[in-house]
Every structure is written in C-alpha cells, then in structure tokens.
Amino acid sequence: MKRLLVPAICGCMGVAAHAQSSVTLYGLIDNGVSYVSNQRTASGAGHSNVFASSGNIVGNRWG
C-alpha cells in the first residue's frame, strides 16, 4: 500500500499550471443614431431631438 501511495502523491504534486499567451474577444456591437421629430417635454412643448442609441435591433454580446 505504501509503495503505491508515495508515487501517487508525488505525481499529483508535480502538476504545473500554464496560462494562455493571448486572448481573443469576439462579439456584436449594436449602436445607432435616433431622430425624434416631435418629442414632448414636461411643459408639453414638442421639439426635435437627435441622440446616440444602443441596442436598437439586438443587444450587445461579447464572448
């Protein structure tokens, strides 16, 4: 029993950790510009507005 236990313990201790040298990111970014021609304010007056928007069709995804 002792003859098998000692090599098994030594074999488990000899494992080295290795890290990957590079990382690759992939994904989808959905950005756009929106235009509203008659946006109501708190006072009730309407005005046009242009603003940057995100997630118009699908949400952003990263992998």
Protein Blocks (a to p, Z undefined) as FASTA:
>chain_A
ZZmmmmmmmmmmmpccdddfbdcddddddddddddfbdcdfkopacddddddehklbccd
dZZ
